[in-house]
Amino acid sequence: MSVPEGAYSVQYDVLASAEDVEISTKIEISFSSSASQLPHEDAAAQAAAEAYIAAITAAYPSVPVQAHRVYKCLDRGDAWPVSAAGGDETGV
């Protein structure tokens, strides 16, 4: 999966759960503002999450591990219209 436009960080939610073990961890990596570095930073974040999952799996081989990746994105939305009568962007 490629990094979505506007992404400023990636978060991995990792859960290892069984009768006697429950480990829930969030790993969040913030991206720099350099678009050329984004694929490398994303790959490094994924490698870190995979290493953590491998460590949990090695420590608790009988416990299933689930992971979810979430990209946090900036969405500025639509600009407010400017009033014909003047005033600020709210029209007041």
Buried (B, 14 or more C-beta within 10 A) or exposed (E): EEBEEEBEBBBBBBBBEEEEEEBEBEBEBEBEEEEEEBEEBBEEBBEEBEEBBEEBBEEBEEBEBEBEBEBBEEEEEEEEEEEEEEEEEEEE
